[in-house]
Amino acid sequence: MGAGNGTQSFRSAPLVSVVIPIYNAKRYLEACVRSLEDQSLASFELICVDDGSTDGSAELLGILAKQYENLRVLLQEHAGVSAARNAGIEDAVGTYLLFVDADDTVDQQLLELAVQKADACSADMTIFGFDEFYGKSDTYVPREICGKHELFECSFNISEMSCLTTELTTPNVWRILYRRSLLTESGIRFHEDLKAAEDLAFIYETLFVAGHIALMEQRLYHYRRDGEGSITHGERGDTSLRALAHIRVFCEAHGILDSRTTKTQLVNLVLDTIWYSLDTAHSRQEFDRIYNGYKREWLDYIRDSENLIDGDYLGGRYRRFFDVTHNADAGDYLFHVLVDKRKEVDRLRAEGSLLLTKKNELARTNDELRRRIDTVRDVRPSALRRLGAALRRCLRHKA
């Protein structure tokens, strides 16, 4: 949508409200906004919430707001990404709601295709694919999508799923188009005590109450992996544990914590989340805090439902993680990780050696082919000369 279009009131009836939380993202902000303003769907409003930026982001937003009449700027003192997104939710009026991070970009057809899917399936949540963008090499790496292809054909809810929620989506709120009424009727909001892992709690609370969920195969969101200044980057501490605690409280409040469906999803979600949090911990202190919190807050719950641990997905990662951790302290688990990494390094070295052998074989084959080509080239002129001489002799004979 270009600047100066005054033919439609976007406050009256936009199909989609797009909320961008912004904190010191000036470097990437304009590219993000332009990727949205170039959408093939015209009926949307763009709500940019500046969370107390100090790098000139707010000033740039003022300039962009003059170019695009559907862009609205909200300013707040620095309170975190959860508070910024909540401010956008409260201000939104669209039928659907989409969250976009300020250092990312989106496909030109994201809104159009996602709305089409949501309308066709009456979906409360429409989950689409994404890729990772590496700016330094200008490379897009496609990320995985759900492997249960039958789920792409129709809408479903969490009790009807044939897979784990961890297969359904990554914990990234920006890859989901929400029907706004799901949030207004449930009262679900981002937990403002979470400065990270806020997506995790928000997504799973909405998954547990959504009546209709739809999946899309298209990768329509471009997540910047090597960006600086993202509102959601940085050390996470024990926020994953606190996000899981919020989900548990939510399930208790809705009377679903003890249902088999909820237990199955929650048990495996906890194992997935804690495994990832430990694997990406920034320090030994953070590692110990997460590990000890997991054993204190979740181990008994998981042990009581051990039969619900998935033994197949991701090569049985959840079962292996539980088996290693339920009787081990943090040091024991770290040693297990070290041994596991050594095995992985040995495997990669073996694969690398095999690839090197094949590379050398290909090089030798290539050299041999080159020699044969050179031989043919050397032979060809002399053969042509002999043919020419024979033809001349034949002509003289005939004459």
Number of C-alpha atoms within 10 A of each C-alpha: 18 12 13 11 12 10 6 13 13 21 14 9 15 20 20 27 29 23 27 26 27 30 29 22 25 21 16 20 22 18 16 20 23 17 16 24 21 15 18 15 18 18 19 26 27 25 23 26 26 24 24 18 18 14 14 13 21 24 13 13 23 13 10 19 17 13 15 20 19 26 20 18 16 16 15 14 11 14 14 21 28 24 23 28 24 19 20 24 23 10 15 21 20 23 16 24 24 22 21 24 23 27 28 22 23 23 17 18 16 21 25 16 17 25 23 13 21 24 13 12 19 18 25 27 29 24 26 24 21 23 20 17 21 16 12 8 7 7 11 16 13 13 12 14 20 21 11 12 10 11 19 15 11 15 22 19 17 19 12 10 16 13 16 18 19 16 15 17 19 18 18 14 20 20 23 23 27 28 23 20 14 18 16 12 8 12 8 17 20 20 20 16 14 20 21 24 23 26 22 22 26 21 20 22 21 19 17 19 17 20 17 18 24 25 28 19 14 16 18 21 21 22 23 20 16 12 17 13 17 21 21 19 11 11 14 17 20 22 19 23 22 19 22 24 15 19 22 18 13 18 21 12 10 11 10 16 17 11 10 13 17 16 19 20 21 25 23 23 20 19 22 15 19 21 18 12 21 19 12 13 18 14 12 12 11 17 20 18 17 23 22 14 16 22 18 11 13 17 21 13 14 22 14 10 14 17 12 18 23 20 13 10 13 9 10 12 18 21 19 14 15 19 12 14 18 15 11 14 14 17 11 13 18 18 11 15 14 12 12 12 12 12 12 12 12 12 12 12 12 12 12 12 12 12 12 12 12 12 12 12 12 12 12 12 12 12 12 12 12 12 12 12 12 12 11 11 11 11 11 11 11 11 11 11 11 11 12 12 12 12 12 12 12 11 10 9 8 7 6
